[in-house]
Amino acid sequence: MKIAWAFTGAGHMLLESVEVLEEIAAKDENQVTVLLSGAGEEVLKMYGLFGRVKSLTGGYYQELILEKDQMWSYPISGRFSLGRYDLLIVSPTTSNTIAKLVHGIADSLVTNAVAQAGKGHVRTLLVPVDLESGDLETVLPSKLELDLCQNCDTCEAAAACPPDAITPGVEINLLKCEGCAACQVACPYGAVSGGSIITIHMREIDIENSQKLQQLEGIEVLKHPSQILNNL
């Protein structure tokens, strides 16, 4: 199968999405093109998953497509309008992307791909992060725990950080962070956390928009990335 997998800027269900992508890409009969929105690229890096995704690409119809390289016309979307792919997967899908889709807006790499997939009769699977009402638990990237920070004269965590993303005693610049966890290992006081779980509340407007996806032609909505394998 020729499959395109698009990442948006969600951290929730991100690791699970990467794991399913790896399983699909490992099969010889599949060619997978990966599309990254600007936010998707940033979030994959801060969660330490960009390298894993990049390693799955290379070759014709197995490219890594970055939004910043597609300028304003997103020429890669022509493959979708021409029906060159068997399937488009967007997982995880942010509330911002979903809001644009349900209102017919196609002004980004991912929304343009979905819109053109509809025109080219390319089946599309979406995994929204905001699908059901209530609270849910999600995982954070690296975080400086100020209550544990000892304000050392020499911050070992900052010294161990390859991209120099840490301002000692202040914060981690997640736009620089590569999710390598070197800082977590280096800090003797455990003042840098990674993978902390927090509870967030789902907004009703985001839930409503996710439900409206069901009305869009050619789009199938799934609750979790694990369901993708049974819907190929």
C-alpha positions as CSV (number, residue, x, y, z in Angstrom):
1,M,0.0,0.0,0.0
2,K,1.0,3.6,-0.6
3,I,0.3,5.3,2.7
4,A,0.7,8.9,3.9
5,W,1.0,9.6,7.6
6,A,0.6,13.1,8.9
7,F,1.6,14.4,12.3
8,T,0.1,17.6,13.8
9,G,1.3,19.3,17.0
10,A,-0.3,17.1,19.6
11,G,1.7,15.4,22.4
12,H,-1.3,13.2,23.4
13,M,-1.1,9.8,21.8
14,L,2.1,10.8,20.0
15,L,4.2,7.9,21.1
16,E,1.4,5.4,20.4
17,S,1.1,6.9,16.9
18,V,4.8,6.6,16.2
19,E,4.8,2.9,17.4
20,V,1.9,2.1,15.0
21,L,3.7,4.0,12.1
22,E,6.8,1.9,12.8
23,E,4.8,-1.3,12.6
24,I,3.2,-0.3,9.3
25,A,6.5,0.9,7.7
26,A,8.2,-2.4,8.7
27,K,6.1,-4.3,6.2
28,D,7.7,-4.6,2.8
29,E,4.4,-4.2,1.0
30,N,4.0,-0.7,2.4
31,Q,5.5,2.6,1.2
32,V,5.0,5.3,3.8
33,T,5.3,9.1,3.2
34,V,5.5,11.1,6.4
35,L,4.1,14.6,6.5
36,L,4.9,16.9,9.4
37,S,3.2,20.2,10.1
38,G,5.4,22.9,11.6
39,A,4.0,22.1,15.1
40,G,4.2,18.4,14.4
41,E,8.0,18.7,13.7
42,E,8.5,20.7,16.9
43,V,6.6,18.4,19.1
44,L,8.2,15.2,17.8
45,K,11.6,16.7,18.6
46,M,10.7,17.8,22.1
47,Y,9.3,14.4,22.9
48,G,12.5,12.7,21.5
49,L,10.7,11.0,18.7
50,F,11.8,12.9,15.6
51,G,14.7,10.6,14.9
52,R,12.6,7.5,15.1
53,V,10.2,8.9,12.5
54,K,12.9,10.2,10.2
55,S,14.6,6.8,10.2
56,L,11.5,5.3,8.6
57,T,11.8,7.5,5.5
58,G,14.1,7.7,2.5
59,G,13.2,7.0,-1.2
60,Y,10.4,7.7,-3.6
61,Y,7.0,7.7,-1.8
62,Q,8.9,7.2,1.4
63,E,9.9,10.9,1.9
64,L,9.8,13.0,5.0
65,I,7.8,16.0,4.0
66,L,8.2,19.1,6.2
67,E,5.7,21.9,6.1
68,K,8.4,24.6,6.0
69,D,9.8,23.0,2.8
70,Q,6.4,23.1,1.0
71,M,6.1,26.9,1.0
72,W,2.5,28.2,0.5
73,S,1.2,25.9,-2.3
74,Y,2.0,22.5,-0.7
75,P,2.8,20.8,-4.1
76,I,2.9,17.4,-2.4
77,S,-0.9,17.6,-2.0
78,G,-1.1,17.0,-5.8
79,R,-0.5,13.3,-5.1
80,F,-3.7,13.2,-3.1
81,S,-5.9,14.9,-5.6
82,L,-4.5,12.5,-8.2
83,G,-5.3,9.5,-6.0
84,R,-1.7,8.3,-5.8
85,Y,-2.1,7.1,-2.2
86,D,-4.3,4.3,-1.0
87,L,-4.6,5.8,2.5
88,L,-4.0,9.0,4.4
89,I,-3.6,8.8,8.2
90,V,-3.6,11.8,10.5
91,S,-2.6,10.8,14.0
92,P,-2.6,12.4,16.4
93,T,-4.9,15.2,15.2
94,T,-5.1,18.5,17.1
95,S,-8.2,20.4,17.8
96,N,-6.9,23.2,15.6
97,T,-6.6,21.0,12.6
98,I,-10.0,19.5,13.2
99,A,-11.6,22.9,13.5
100,K,-10.2,23.9,10.2
101,L,-11.3,20.7,8.5
102,V,-14.9,20.9,9.6
103,H,-15.1,24.5,8.4
104,G,-13.6,23.7,5.0
105,I,-10.3,25.5,5.6
106,A,-7.2,24.1,3.9
107,D,-4.4,26.5,4.6
108,S,-1.7,24.2,6.0
109,L,0.2,21.1,4.9
110,V,-2.1,18.7,6.7
111,T,-5.4,20.3,6.1
112,N,-4.5,20.7,2.4
113,A,-3.6,17.0,2.2
114,V,-6.9,16.0,3.8
115,A,-8.9,18.3,1.5
116,Q,-7.1,17.0,-1.6
117,A,-7.5,13.4,-0.4
118,G,-11.2,14.0,-0.5
119,K,-11.0,15.2,-4.0
120,G,-8.9,12.3,-5.1
121,H,-11.0,9.7,-3.3
122,V,-8.2,8.8,-1.0
123,R,-9.5,7.1,2.1
124,T,-8.6,9.1,5.3
125,L,-8.3,8.0,8.9
126,L,-8.2,10.6,11.7
127,V,-7.4,10.1,15.4
128,P,-8.5,13.3,17.2
129,V,-7.0,14.1,20.6
130,D,-10.3,15.7,21.7
131,L,-13.0,13.2,20.9
132,E,-14.9,12.5,24.2
133,S,-16.1,14.8,27.0
134,G,-14.5,14.8,30.4
135,D,-10.9,14.7,31.6
136,L,-8.0,12.7,30.3
137,E,-4.4,12.0,31.3
138,T,-1.6,13.1,28.9
139,V,2.2,13.0,29.0
140,L,4.4,16.0,29.2
141,P,7.8,16.4,27.6
142,S,10.9,17.4,29.7
143,K,10.2,19.9,32.5
144,L,12.3,21.7,35.0
145,E,10.9,21.1,38.5
146,L,11.7,24.3,40.2
147,D,10.7,23.0,43.7
148,L,13.5,20.5,43.4
149,C,16.1,22.7,41.7
150,Q,19.0,23.6,44.1
151,N,20.2,26.5,41.9
152,C,23.7,25.0,41.8
153,D,26.6,27.2,40.8
154,T,27.2,24.9,37.9
155,C,24.0,23.3,36.5
156,E,24.9,19.8,35.5
157,A,21.7,19.3,33.6
158,A,22.3,22.4,31.5
159,A,25.9,21.4,31.0
160,A,24.8,18.0,29.7
161,C,22.2,19.4,27.3
162,P,23.5,19.1,23.7
163,P,21.2,21.8,22.2
164,D,21.7,24.2,25.1
165,A,18.0,24.3,25.8
166,I,18.1,24.8,29.6
167,T,18.2,28.2,31.4
168,P,19.3,27.0,34.9
169,G,16.8,27.6,37.6
170,V,14.3,29.1,35.1
171,E,13.0,26.8,32.3
172,I,13.6,24.4,29.4
173,N,13.2,25.9,26.0
174,L,11.1,23.2,24.4
175,L,11.7,24.6,20.9
176,K,15.4,23.7,21.4
177,C,14.8,20.5,23.3
178,E,15.5,17.2,21.5
179,G,14.0,15.0,24.1
180,C,17.3,13.1,24.6
181,A,16.9,13.0,28.4
182,A,20.6,13.7,29.1
183,C,19.5,16.5,31.5
184,Q,17.4,14.0,33.5
185,V,20.3,11.7,33.9
186,A,22.8,14.5,34.8
187,C,20.8,16.3,37.5
188,P,21.7,14.8,40.9
189,Y,18.6,16.2,42.5
190,G,16.0,14.9,40.0
191,A,15.0,18.4,39.1
192,V,14.3,17.6,35.5
193,S,11.4,15.4,34.8
194,G,10.3,13.7,31.6
195,G,7.1,11.8,30.9
196,S,5.1,13.4,33.7
197,I,1.4,12.7,33.5
198,I,-1.1,15.5,34.0
199,T,-4.9,15.7,33.7
200,I,-6.5,18.1,31.2
201,H,-10.1,18.9,30.5
202,M,-11.7,18.6,27.1
203,R,-13.4,21.7,25.8
204,E,-16.9,21.2,24.5
205,I,-16.3,23.1,21.3
206,D,-13.4,20.8,20.4
207,I,-15.6,17.7,21.1
208,E,-18.3,19.1,18.9
209,N,-15.9,19.7,16.1
210,S,-14.5,16.2,16.4
211,Q,-18.0,14.8,16.1
212,K,-18.7,16.8,13.0
213,L,-15.8,15.0,11.3
214,Q,-18.1,12.0,10.9
215,Q,-20.1,14.1,8.4
216,L,-17.2,14.7,6.1
217,E,-17.0,12.5,3.0
218,G,-14.2,10.0,2.9
219,I,-13.1,10.5,6.5
220,E,-13.2,7.8,9.2
221,V,-12.7,8.7,12.9
222,L,-10.8,6.4,15.3
223,K,-10.5,6.7,19.0
224,H,-6.9,5.5,19.4
225,P,-3.9,4.8,17.1
226,S,-4.0,1.1,18.0
227,Q,-7.3,0.9,15.9
228,I,-5.4,1.9,12.8
229,L,-3.9,-1.5,12.2
230,N,-7.4,-3.1,12.0
231,N,-8.6,-0.4,9.5
232,L,-5.9,-0.5,6.8
